[in-house]
Amino acid sequence: LLVLLRHGESLWNSENRFTGWCDVHLTEDGEEEAIEAGTVLASRGHSFDVAFTSTLHRASHSLDLAMSKINEGNTIDTEIIRSWRLNERHYG
């Protein structure tokens, strides 16, 4: 199973600004979105052996929040791979 999950709303998303490699944080709504995504995936019985994310805080933190719900009560130890190669486009 392949699941693609976009990061929650960032501070700049809320201002309708492009972020690129600017490492902005999530809004409270963005954190809630990530938690809800994890809750939905967990409620459908999904678990993951490995998860990939960029090194940008908004993506990495979204994954951490979602995985905290997915792995809640499980003994599964999901491998997290963080790579700059998954960062969003660099706008210069």
PDB file as gemmi writes it, atoms N, CA and C in Angstrom:
CRYST1    1.000    1.000    1.000  90.00  90.00  90.00 P 1                      
ATOM      1  N   LEU A   1       0.839  -1.181   0.000  1.00  0.00           N  
ATOM      2  CA  LEU A   1       0.000   0.000   0.000  1.00  0.00           C  
ATOM      3  C   LEU A   1       0.882   1.242   0.000  1.00  0.00           C  
ATOM      4  N   LEU A   2       0.637   2.145  -0.896  1.00  0.00           N  
ATOM      5  CA  LEU A   2       1.350   3.421  -0.961  1.00  0.00           C  
ATOM      6  C   LEU A   2       0.378   4.523  -0.571  1.00  0.00           C  
ATOM      7  N   VAL A   3       0.739   5.296   0.442  1.00  0.00           N  
ATOM      8  CA  VAL A   3      -0.076   6.423   0.882  1.00  0.00           C  
ATOM      9  C   VAL A   3       0.750   7.692   0.714  1.00  0.00           C  
ATOM     10  N   LEU A   4       0.214   8.670   0.015  1.00  0.00           N  
ATOM     11  CA  LEU A   4       0.858   9.971  -0.122  1.00  0.00           C  
ATOM     12  C   LEU A   4       0.089  10.958   0.736  1.00  0.00           C  
ATOM     13  N   LEU A   5       0.802  11.597   1.635  1.00  0.00           N  
ATOM     14  CA  LEU A   5       0.178  12.520   2.573  1.00  0.00           C  
ATOM     15  C   LEU A   5       0.903  13.850   2.504  1.00  0.00           C  
ATOM     16  N   ARG A   6       0.179  14.896   2.174  1.00  0.00           N  
ATOM     17  CA  ARG A   6       0.768  16.237   2.136  1.00  0.00           C  
ATOM     18  C   ARG A   6       0.801  16.794   3.549  1.00  0.00           C  
ATOM     19  N   HIS A   7       1.760  17.661   3.805  1.00  0.00           N  
ATOM     20  CA  HIS A   7       1.863  18.269   5.133  1.00  0.00           C  
ATOM     21  C   HIS A   7       0.619  19.096   5.442  1.00  0.00           C  
ATOM     22  N   GLY A   8       0.382  19.306   6.722  1.00  0.00           N  
ATOM     23  CA  GLY A   8      -0.722  20.151   7.161  1.00  0.00           C  
ATOM     24  C   GLY A   8      -0.458  21.613   6.801  1.00  0.00           C  
ATOM     25  N   GLU A   9      -1.445  22.435   7.043  1.00  0.00           N  
ATOM     26  CA  GLU A   9      -1.331  23.859   6.714  1.00  0.00           C  
ATOM     27  C   GLU A   9      -0.152  24.496   7.460  1.00  0.00           C  
ATOM     28  N   SER A  10       0.690  25.192   6.699  1.00  0.00           N  
ATOM     29  CA  SER A  10       1.814  25.900   7.314  1.00  0.00           C  
ATOM     30  C   SER A  10       1.434  27.371   7.512  1.00  0.00           C  
ATOM     31  N   LEU A  11       2.278  28.072   8.249  1.00  0.00           N  
ATOM     32  CA  LEU A  11       2.043  29.503   8.467  1.00  0.00           C  
ATOM     33  C   LEU A  11       1.945  30.247   7.143  1.00  0.00           C  
ATOM     34  N   TRP A  12       2.822  29.921   6.212  1.00  0.00           N  
ATOM     35  CA  TRP A  12       2.786  30.606   4.920  1.00  0.00           C  
ATOM     36  C   TRP A  12       1.618  30.150   4.062  1.00  0.00           C  
ATOM     37  N   ASN A  13       1.207  28.885   4.161  1.00  0.00           N  
ATOM     38  CA  ASN A  13       0.013  28.450   3.433  1.00  0.00           C  
ATOM     39  C   ASN A  13      -1.176  29.311   3.827  1.00  0.00           C  
ATOM     40  N   SER A  14      -1.272  29.606   5.121  1.00  0.00           N  
ATOM     41  CA  SER A  14      -2.396  30.396   5.612  1.00  0.00           C  
ATOM     42  C   SER A  14      -2.368  31.824   5.071  1.00  0.00           C  
ATOM     43  N   GLU A  15      -1.190  32.261   4.613  1.00  0.00           N  
ATOM     44  CA  GLU A  15      -1.036  33.605   4.033  1.00  0.00           C  
ATOM     45  C   GLU A  15      -0.998  33.565   2.504  1.00  0.00           C  
ATOM     46  N   ASN A  16      -1.239  32.363   1.928  1.00  0.00           N  
ATOM     47  CA  ASN A  16      -1.227  32.155   0.479  1.00  0.00           C  
ATOM     48  C   ASN A  16       0.133  32.497  -0.135  1.00  0.00           C  
ATOM     49  N   ARG A  17       1.208  32.106   0.565  1.00  0.00           N  
ATOM     50  CA  ARG A  17       2.575  32.350   0.096  1.00  0.00           C  
ATOM     51  C   ARG A  17       3.232  31.019  -0.248  1.00  0.00           C  
ATOM     52  N   PHE A  18       4.084  31.029  -1.280  1.00  0.00           N  
ATOM     53  CA  PHE A  18       4.871  29.844  -1.611  1.00  0.00           C  
ATOM     54  C   PHE A  18       5.988  29.695  -0.598  1.00  0.00           C  
ATOM     55  N   THR A  19       6.263  28.467  -0.213  1.00  0.00           N  
ATOM     56  CA  THR A  19       7.285  28.242   0.808  1.00  0.00           C  
ATOM     57  C   THR A  19       8.598  27.742   0.224  1.00  0.00           C  
ATOM     58  N   GLY A  20       8.533  26.855  -0.766  1.00  0.00           N  
ATOM     59  CA  GLY A  20       9.769  26.284  -1.278  1.00  0.00           C  
ATOM     60  C   GLY A  20      10.567  25.669  -0.140  1.00  0.00           C  
ATOM     61  N   TRP A  21      11.833  26.067  -0.024  1.00  0.00           N  
ATOM     62  CA  TRP A  21      12.696  25.507   1.012  1.00  0.00           C  
ATOM     63  C   TRP A  21      12.692  26.324   2.292  1.00  0.00           C  
ATOM     64  N   CYS A  22      11.897  27.394   2.356  1.00  0.00           N  
ATOM     65  CA  CYS A  22      11.781  28.130   3.619  1.00  0.00           C  
ATOM     66  C   CYS A  22      11.152  27.177   4.633  1.00  0.00           C  
ATOM     67  N   ASP A  23      11.783  27.058   5.768  1.00  0.00           N  
ATOM     68  CA  ASP A  23      11.381  26.030   6.731  1.00  0.00           C  
ATOM     69  C   ASP A  23      10.382  26.585   7.740  1.00  0.00           C  
ATOM     70  N   VAL A  24       9.156  26.801   7.267  1.00  0.00           N  
ATOM     71  CA  VAL A  24       8.115  27.365   8.123  1.00  0.00           C  
ATOM     72  C   VAL A  24       7.384  26.250   8.866  1.00  0.00           C  
ATOM     73  N   HIS A  25       6.805  26.594   9.982  1.00  0.00           N  
ATOM     74  CA  HIS A  25       6.131  25.621  10.842  1.00  0.00           C  
ATOM     75  C   HIS A  25       4.653  25.506  10.488  1.00  0.00           C  
ATOM     76  N   LEU A  26       4.027  24.507  11.061  1.00  0.00           N  
ATOM     77  CA  LEU A  26       2.595  24.299  10.870  1.00  0.00           C  
ATOM     78  C   LEU A  26       1.793  25.264  11.732  1.00  0.00           C  
ATOM     79  N   THR A  27       0.597  25.585  11.263  1.00  0.00           N  
ATOM     80  CA  THR A  27      -0.357  26.300  12.099  1.00  0.00           C  
ATOM     81  C   THR A  27      -1.006  25.277  13.037  1.00  0.00           C  
ATOM     82  N   GLU A  28      -1.792  25.752  13.985  1.00  0.00           N  
ATOM     83  CA  GLU A  28      -2.545  24.817  14.838  1.00  0.00           C  
ATOM     84  C   GLU A  28      -3.484  23.968  13.993  1.00  0.00           C  
ATOM     85  N   ASP A  29      -4.105  24.592  12.971  1.00  0.00           N  
ATOM     86  CA  ASP A  29      -4.973  23.830  12.067  1.00  0.00           C  
ATOM     87  C   ASP A  29      -4.172  22.755  11.343  1.00  0.00           C  
ATOM     88  N   GLY A  30      -2.957  23.096  10.915  1.00  0.00           N  
ATOM     89  CA  GLY A  30      -2.106  22.134  10.227  1.00  0.00           C  
ATOM     90  C   GLY A  30      -1.744  20.949  11.098  1.00  0.00           C  
ATOM     91  N   GLU A  31      -1.479  21.220  12.370  1.00  0.00           N  
ATOM     92  CA  GLU A  31      -1.192  20.128  13.303  1.00  0.00           C  
ATOM     93  C   GLU A  31      -2.428  19.244  13.477  1.00  0.00           C  
ATOM     94  N   GLU A  32      -3.588  19.862  13.587  1.00  0.00           N  
ATOM     95  CA  GLU A  32      -4.835  19.095  13.713  1.00  0.00           C  
ATOM     96  C   GLU A  32      -5.099  18.265  12.463  1.00  0.00           C  
ATOM     97  N   GLU A  33      -4.794  18.816  11.277  1.00  0.00           N  
ATOM     98  CA  GLU A  33      -4.968  18.078  10.026  1.00  0.00           C  
ATOM     99  C   GLU A  33      -4.093  16.826   9.999  1.00  0.00           C  
ATOM    100  N   ALA A  34      -2.845  16.962  10.434  1.00  0.00           N  
ATOM    101  CA  ALA A  34      -1.925  15.823  10.436  1.00  0.00           C  
ATOM    102  C   ALA A  34      -2.400  14.749  11.415  1.00  0.00           C  
ATOM    103  N   ILE A  35      -2.845  15.172  12.576  1.00  0.00           N  
ATOM    104  CA  ILE A  35      -3.359  14.227  13.569  1.00  0.00           C  
ATOM    105  C   ILE A  35      -4.600  13.517  13.034  1.00  0.00           C  
ATOM    106  N   GLU A  36      -5.482  14.273  12.394  1.00  0.00           N  
ATOM    107  CA  GLU A  36      -6.701  13.689  11.817  1.00  0.00           C  
ATOM    108  C   GLU A  36      -6.352  12.683  10.717  1.00  0.00           C  
ATOM    109  N   ALA A  37      -5.356  12.998   9.893  1.00  0.00           N  
ATOM    110  CA  ALA A  37      -4.934  12.066   8.842  1.00  0.00           C  
ATOM    111  C   ALA A  37      -4.468  10.754   9.466  1.00  0.00           C  
ATOM    112  N   GLY A  38      -3.675  10.843  10.521  1.00  0.00           N  
ATOM    113  CA  GLY A  38      -3.225   9.644  11.212  1.00  0.00           C  
ATOM    114  C   GLY A  38      -4.373   8.873  11.833  1.00  0.00           C  
ATOM    115  N   THR A  39      -5.331   9.591  12.393  1.00  0.00           N  
ATOM    116  CA  THR A  39      -6.503   8.957  13.002  1.00  0.00           C  
ATOM    117  C   THR A  39      -7.310   8.195  11.958  1.00  0.00           C  
ATOM    118  N   VAL A  40      -7.518   8.799  10.797  1.00  0.00           N  
ATOM    119  CA  VAL A  40      -8.269   8.151   9.715  1.00  0.00           C  
ATOM    120  C   VAL A  40      -7.539   6.899   9.228  1.00  0.00           C  
ATOM    121  N   LEU A  41      -6.236   7.025   8.994  1.00  0.00           N  
ATOM    122  CA  LEU A  41      -5.472   5.867   8.530  1.00  0.00           C  
ATOM    123  C   LEU A  41      -5.496   4.743   9.566  1.00  0.00           C  
ATOM    124  N   ALA A  42      -5.352   5.090  10.836  1.00  0.00           N  
ATOM    125  CA  ALA A  42      -5.384   4.083  11.897  1.00  0.00           C  
ATOM    126  C   ALA A  42      -6.751   3.412  11.984  1.00  0.00           C  
ATOM    127  N   SER A  43      -7.822   4.203  11.825  1.00  0.00           N  
ATOM    128  CA  SER A  43      -9.175   3.646  11.920  1.00  0.00           C  
ATOM    129  C   SER A  43      -9.467   2.660  10.798  1.00  0.00           C  
ATOM    130  N   ARG A  44      -8.712   2.775   9.721  1.00  0.00           N  
ATOM    131  CA  ARG A  44      -8.878   1.851   8.593  1.00  0.00           C  
ATOM    132  C   ARG A  44      -7.904   0.678   8.670  1.00  0.00           C  
ATOM    133  N   GLY A  45      -7.176   0.607   9.780  1.00  0.00           N  
ATOM    134  CA  GLY A  45      -6.303  -0.534  10.010  1.00  0.00           C  
ATOM    135  C   GLY A  45      -4.956  -0.485   9.327  1.00  0.00           C  
ATOM    136  N   HIS A  46      -4.557   0.686   8.864  1.00  0.00           N  
ATOM    137  CA  HIS A  46      -3.277   0.779   8.167  1.00  0.00           C  
ATOM    138  C   HIS A  46      -2.112   0.885   9.150  1.00  0.00           C  
ATOM    139  N   SER A  47      -1.046   0.215   8.812  1.00  0.00           N  
ATOM    140  CA  SER A  47       0.220   0.356   9.532  1.00  0.00           C  
ATOM    141  C   SER A  47       1.313   0.378   8.472  1.00  0.00           C  
ATOM    142  N   PHE A  48       2.479   0.865   8.848  1.00  0.00           N  
ATOM    143  CA  PHE A  48       3.539   1.065   7.864  1.00  0.00           C  
ATOM    144  C   PHE A  48       4.876   0.581   8.398  1.00  0.00           C  
ATOM    145  N   ASP A  49       5.614  -0.098   7.541  1.00  0.00           N  
ATOM    146  CA  ASP A  49       6.961  -0.544   7.887  1.00  0.00           C  
ATOM    147  C   ASP A  49       7.961   0.590   7.738  1.00  0.00           C  
ATOM    148  N   VAL A  50       7.725   1.451   6.750  1.00  0.00           N  
ATOM    149  CA  VAL A  50       8.643   2.549   6.458  1.00  0.00           C  
ATOM    150  C   VAL A  50       7.836   3.762   6.000  1.00  0.00           C  
ATOM    151  N   ALA A  51       8.332   4.944   6.349  1.00  0.00           N  
ATOM    152  CA  ALA A  51       7.706   6.199   5.920  1.00  0.00           C  
ATOM    153  C   ALA A  51       8.819   7.148   5.495  1.00  0.00           C  
ATOM    154  N   PHE A  52       8.570   7.911   4.450  1.00  0.00           N  
ATOM    155  CA  PHE A  52       9.541   8.853   3.906  1.00  0.00           C  
ATOM    156  C   PHE A  52       9.028  10.270   4.068  1.00  0.00           C  
ATOM    157  N   THR A  53       9.918  11.197   4.363  1.00  0.00           N  
ATOM    158  CA  THR A  53       9.548  12.605   4.468  1.00  0.00           C  
ATOM    159  C   THR A  53      10.732  13.480   4.093  1.00  0.00           C  
ATOM    160  N   SER A  54      10.442  14.714   3.747  1.00  0.00           N  
ATOM    161  CA  SER A  54      11.518  15.672   3.513  1.00  0.00           C  
ATOM    162  C   SER A  54      12.106  16.088   4.858  1.00  0.00           C  
ATOM    163  N   THR A  55      13.148  16.880   4.806  1.00  0.00           N  
ATOM    164  CA  THR A  55      13.764  17.377   6.039  1.00  0.00           C  
ATOM    165  C   THR A  55      13.106  18.660   6.525  1.00  0.00           C  
ATOM    166  N   LEU A  56      12.178  19.193   5.747  1.00  0.00           N  
ATOM    167  CA  LEU A  56      11.503  20.433   6.140  1.00  0.00           C  
ATOM    168  C   LEU A  56      10.566  20.170   7.319  1.00  0.00           C  
ATOM    169  N   HIS A  57      10.552  21.092   8.251  1.00  0.00           N  
ATOM    170  CA  HIS A  57       9.806  20.916   9.495  1.00  0.00           C  
ATOM    171  C   HIS A  57       8.332  20.615   9.252  1.00  0.00           C  
ATOM    172  N   ARG A  58       7.696  21.328   8.339  1.00  0.00           N  
ATOM    173  CA  ARG A  58       6.249  21.150   8.136  1.00  0.00           C  
ATOM    174  C   ARG A  58       5.916  19.728   7.695  1.00  0.00           C  
ATOM    175  N   ALA A  59       6.756  19.136   6.865  1.00  0.00           N  
ATOM    176  CA  ALA A  59       6.511  17.772   6.400  1.00  0.00           C  
ATOM    177  C   ALA A  59       6.901  16.757   7.470  1.00  0.00           C  
ATOM    178  N   SER A  60       8.061  16.953   8.052  1.00  0.00           N  
ATOM    179  CA  SER A  60       8.559  16.029   9.064  1.00  0.00           C  
ATOM    180  C   SER A  60       7.647  15.997  10.290  1.00  0.00           C  
ATOM    181  N   HIS A  61       7.209  17.170  10.723  1.00  0.00           N  
ATOM    182  CA  HIS A  61       6.327  17.253  11.889  1.00  0.00           C  
ATOM    183  C   HIS A  61       4.945  16.663  11.568  1.00  0.00           C  
ATOM    184  N   SER A  62       4.449  16.897  10.362  1.00  0.00           N  
ATOM    185  CA  SER A  62       3.174  16.300   9.951  1.00  0.00           C  
ATOM    186  C   SER A  62       3.262  14.782  10.011  1.00  0.00           C  
ATOM    187  N   LEU A  63       4.358  14.230   9.506  1.00  0.00           N  
ATOM    188  CA  LEU A  63       4.529  12.777   9.553  1.00  0.00           C  
ATOM    189  C   LEU A  63       4.582  12.283  10.995  1.00  0.00           C  
ATOM    190  N   ASP A  64       5.348  12.965  11.837  1.00  0.00           N  
ATOM    191  CA  ASP A  64       5.456  12.546  13.236  1.00  0.00           C  
ATOM    192  C   ASP A  64       4.091  12.547  13.926  1.00  0.00           C  
ATOM    193  N   LEU A  65       3.299  13.579  13.674  1.00  0.00           N  
ATOM    194  CA  LEU A  65       1.971  13.660  14.284  1.00  0.00           C  
ATOM    195  C   LEU A  65       1.055  12.548  13.776  1.00  0.00           C  
ATOM    196  N   ALA A  66       1.066  12.331  12.461  1.00  0.00           N  
ATOM    197  CA  ALA A  66       0.227  11.281  11.881  1.00  0.00           C  
ATOM    198  C   ALA A  66       0.657   9.905  12.390  1.00  0.00           C  
ATOM    199  N   MET A  67       1.959   9.653  12.417  1.00  0.00           N  
ATOM    200  CA  MET A  67       2.447   8.346  12.850  1.00  0.00           C  
ATOM    201  C   MET A  67       2.176   8.099  14.330  1.00  0.00           C  
ATOM    202  N   SER A  68       2.116   9.166  15.123  1.00  0.00           N  
ATOM    203  CA  SER A  68       1.811   8.974  16.548  1.00  0.00           C  
ATOM    204  C   SER A  68       0.418   8.383  16.719  1.00  0.00           C  
ATOM    205  N   LYS A  69      -0.492   8.735  15.836  1.00  0.00           N  
ATOM    206  CA  LYS A  69      -1.851   8.156  15.882  1.00  0.00           C  
ATOM    207  C   LYS A  69      -1.883   6.762  15.258  1.00  0.00           C  
ATOM    208  N   ILE A  70      -1.168   6.592  14.156  1.00  0.00           N  
ATOM    209  CA  ILE A  70      -1.172   5.303  13.457  1.00  0.00           C  
ATOM    210  C   ILE A  70      -0.548   4.215  14.340  1.00  0.00           C  
ATOM    211  N   ASN A  71       0.538   4.552  15.015  1.00  0.00           N  
ATOM    212  CA  ASN A  71       1.253   3.558  15.824  1.00  0.00           C  
ATOM    213  C   ASN A  71       0.781   3.504  17.272  1.00  0.00           C  
ATOM    214  N   GLU A  72      -0.222   4.299  17.621  1.00  0.00           N  
ATOM    215  CA  GLU A  72      -0.739   4.323  18.987  1.00  0.00           C  
ATOM    216  C   GLU A  72      -1.258   2.944  19.370  1.00  0.00           C  
ATOM    217  N   GLY A  73      -0.696   2.371  20.420  1.00  0.00           N  
ATOM    218  CA  GLY A  73      -1.138   1.069  20.887  1.00  0.00           C  
ATOM    219  C   GLY A  73      -0.576  -0.100  20.097  1.00  0.00           C  
ATOM    220  N   ASN A  74       0.256   0.175  19.087  1.00  0.00           N  
ATOM    221  CA  ASN A  74       0.860  -0.897  18.292  1.00  0.00           C  
ATOM    222  C   ASN A  74       2.293  -1.126  18.733  1.00  0.00           C  
ATOM    223  N   THR A  75       2.790  -2.282  18.406  1.00  0.00           N  
ATOM    224  CA  THR A  75       4.194  -2.581  18.688  1.00  0.00           C  
ATOM    225  C   THR A  75       5.051  -2.388  17.441  1.00  0.00           C  
ATOM    226  N   ILE A  76       4.448  -1.880  16.381  1.00  0.00           N  
ATOM    227  CA  ILE A  76       5.165  -1.671  15.117  1.00  0.00           C  
ATOM    228  C   ILE A  76       6.134  -0.506  15.279  1.00  0.00           C  
ATOM    229  N   ASP A  77       7.348  -0.718  14.832  1.00  0.00           N  
ATOM    230  CA  ASP A  77       8.360   0.327  14.865  1.00  0.00           C  
ATOM    231  C   ASP A  77       8.608   0.779  13.426  1.00  0.00           C  
ATOM    232  N   THR A  78       7.905   1.825  13.010  1.00  0.00           N  
ATOM    233  CA  THR A  78       8.002   2.312  11.641  1.00  0.00           C  
ATOM    234  C   THR A  78       9.344   3.001  11.433  1.00  0.00           C  
ATOM    235  N   GLU A  79      10.063   2.581  10.387  1.00  0.00           N  
ATOM    236  CA  GLU A  79      11.315   3.243  10.026  1.00  0.00           C  
ATOM    237  C   GLU A  79      10.979   4.554   9.328  1.00  0.00           C  
ATOM    238  N   ILE A  80      11.561   5.664   9.795  1.00  0.00           N  
ATOM    239  CA  ILE A  80      11.332   6.979   9.192  1.00  0.00           C  
ATOM    240  C   ILE A  80      12.602   7.380   8.447  1.00  0.00           C  
ATOM    241  N   ILE A  81      12.460   7.666   7.166  1.00  0.00           N  
ATOM    242  CA  ILE A  81      13.586   8.106   6.352  1.00  0.00           C  
ATOM    243  C   ILE A  81      13.337   9.554   5.966  1.00  0.00           C  
ATOM    244  N   ARG A  82      14.240  10.427   6.407  1.00  0.00           N  
ATOM    245  CA  ARG A  82      14.140  11.861   6.122  1.00  0.00           C  
ATOM    246  C   ARG A  82      15.236  12.230   5.125  1.00  0.00           C  
ATOM    247  N   SER A  83      14.840  12.866   4.018  1.00  0.00           N  
ATOM    248  CA  SER A  83      15.817  13.204   2.985  1.00  0.00           C  
ATOM    249  C   SER A  83      15.509  14.574   2.384  1.00  0.00           C  
ATOM    250  N   TRP A  84      16.554  15.352   2.194  1.00  0.00           N  
ATOM    251  CA  TRP A  84      16.393  16.661   1.540  1.00  0.00           C  
ATOM    252  C   TRP A  84      15.936  16.486   0.104  1.00  0.00           C  
ATOM    253  N   ARG A  85      16.156  15.302  -0.454  1.00  0.00           N  
ATOM    254  CA  ARG A  85      15.757  15.055  -1.844  1.00  0.00           C  
ATOM    255  C   ARG A  85      14.237  15.066  -2.011  1.00  0.00           C  
ATOM    256  N   LEU A  86      13.512  14.988  -0.891  1.00  0.00           N  
ATOM    257  CA  LEU A  86      12.055  15.059  -0.940  1.00  0.00           C  
ATOM    258  C   LEU A  86      11.532  16.461  -0.628  1.00  0.00           C  
ATOM    259  N   ASN A  87      12.439  17.401  -0.379  1.00  0.00           N  
ATOM    260  CA  ASN A  87      12.016  18.787  -0.117  1.00  0.00           C  
ATOM    261  C   ASN A  87      11.271  19.337  -1.322  1.00  0.00           C  
ATOM    262  N   GLU A  88      10.446  20.335  -1.065  1.00  0.00           N  
ATOM    263  CA  GLU A  88       9.720  20.977  -2.149  1.00  0.00           C  
ATOM    264  C   GLU A  88      10.679  21.691  -3.079  1.00  0.00           C  
ATOM    265  N   ARG A  89      10.155  22.148  -4.194  1.00  0.00           N  
ATOM    266  CA  ARG A  89      10.969  22.854  -5.187  1.00  0.00           C  
ATOM    267  C   ARG A  89      11.625  24.080  -4.560  1.00  0.00           C  
ATOM    268  N   HIS A  90      12.877  24.316  -4.938  1.00  0.00           N  
ATOM    269  CA  HIS A  90      13.616  25.492  -4.453  1.00  0.00           C  
ATOM    270  C   HIS A  90      13.381  26.621  -5.450  1.00  0.00           C  
ATOM    271  N   TYR A  91      12.776  27.710  -4.981  1.00  0.00           N  
ATOM    272  CA  TYR A  91      12.435  28.821  -5.875  1.00  0.00           C  
ATOM    273  C   TYR A  91      13.541  29.851  -6.001  1.00  0.00           C  
ATOM    274  N   GLY A  92      14.682  29.596  -5.370  1.00  0.00           N  
ATOM    275  CA  GLY A  92      15.823  30.485  -5.517  1.00  0.00           C  
ATOM    276  C   GLY A  92      15.901  31.584  -4.496  1.00  0.00           C  
TER     277      GLY A  92                                                      
END                                                                             
